[in-house]
Amino acid sequence: MKRRKRELLPEPAPLKHDPVEDTEYFKAVAEEVEREAEAMVAPDIRMGRYEPVELEKKRILKEKYNIDWKTTLEMNPGWDFV
């Protein structure tokens, strides 16, 4: 049986996440931080919004909660998030 090209591609590595996200403390503040970060990024930015929001989340978590959080981009340098 002939294999299709797609079947020959290696499986992508699963996305990594910062283990701090699994803590109860982080889960308790995550939604609030997400809302605040979204509000800080200009609403007219549609494409490429992901990275600025992630960077705002990182800043807010450090300044308000003293959490050293790594963004999805930092944890997965080979991935392209658009």
C-alpha positions as CSV (number, residue, x, y, z in Angstrom):
1,M,0.0,0.0,0.0
2,K,1.3,3.4,-0.9
3,R,1.7,6.0,1.8
4,R,0.6,9.6,1.4
5,K,3.1,12.4,2.0
6,R,1.2,13.6,5.0
7,E,1.6,10.3,6.7
8,L,5.4,10.6,6.3
9,L,5.6,13.8,8.3
10,P,6.7,13.4,11.9
11,E,4.2,14.1,14.6
12,P,4.6,17.5,16.1
13,A,5.8,17.6,19.7
14,P,3.1,18.5,22.1
15,L,2.9,22.0,23.4
16,K,4.8,22.6,26.7
17,H,3.3,24.8,29.3
18,D,4.8,26.4,32.5
19,P,4.2,24.0,35.4
20,V,3.2,27.0,37.5
21,E,-0.1,26.9,35.5
22,D,-1.0,23.6,37.3
23,T,-0.9,25.2,40.8
24,E,-4.1,26.1,42.6
25,Y,-2.8,29.6,43.2
26,F,-2.2,30.3,39.5
27,K,-5.6,28.8,38.6
28,A,-7.2,31.2,41.0
29,V,-5.8,34.3,39.4
30,A,-5.6,33.1,35.7
31,E,-9.0,34.4,34.5
32,E,-8.6,37.8,36.1
33,V,-5.1,38.2,34.6
34,E,-6.4,37.1,31.2
35,R,-9.1,39.8,31.2
36,E,-6.7,42.4,32.4
37,A,-4.1,41.5,29.7
38,E,-6.7,41.6,27.0
39,A,-7.8,45.0,28.1
40,M,-4.2,46.3,28.0
41,V,-3.6,45.4,24.4
42,A,-5.1,47.8,21.8
43,P,-8.4,46.6,20.6
44,D,-7.6,47.4,16.9
45,I,-4.9,44.7,17.0
46,R,-6.5,41.6,15.4
47,M,-3.7,39.7,13.7
48,G,-0.7,39.0,15.9
49,R,-2.6,39.7,19.1
50,Y,-1.5,36.5,20.8
51,E,2.1,37.6,21.7
52,P,1.3,41.1,23.1
53,V,-1.4,39.5,25.3
54,E,1.0,36.8,26.5
55,L,3.6,39.4,27.4
56,E,1.0,41.5,29.3
57,K,0.0,38.4,31.2
58,K,3.7,37.8,32.1
59,R,4.1,41.3,33.3
60,I,0.9,41.4,35.4
61,L,1.7,38.0,37.0
62,K,5.1,39.3,38.0
63,E,4.1,42.7,39.2
64,K,0.8,41.9,41.0
65,Y,1.3,38.3,42.1
66,N,5.1,37.8,42.1
67,I,4.7,34.8,39.7
68,D,7.6,34.2,37.3
69,W,5.6,32.8,34.4
70,K,6.9,31.6,31.1
71,T,4.7,32.4,28.1
72,T,3.7,29.7,25.6
73,L,6.2,31.2,23.2
74,E,9.0,31.0,25.6
75,M,8.2,27.3,26.4
76,N,7.8,26.4,22.7
77,P,10.5,28.3,20.7
78,G,10.1,26.1,17.6
79,W,6.4,26.8,17.2
80,D,4.8,29.7,15.3
81,F,1.8,31.3,17.0
82,V,0.0,33.7,14.8
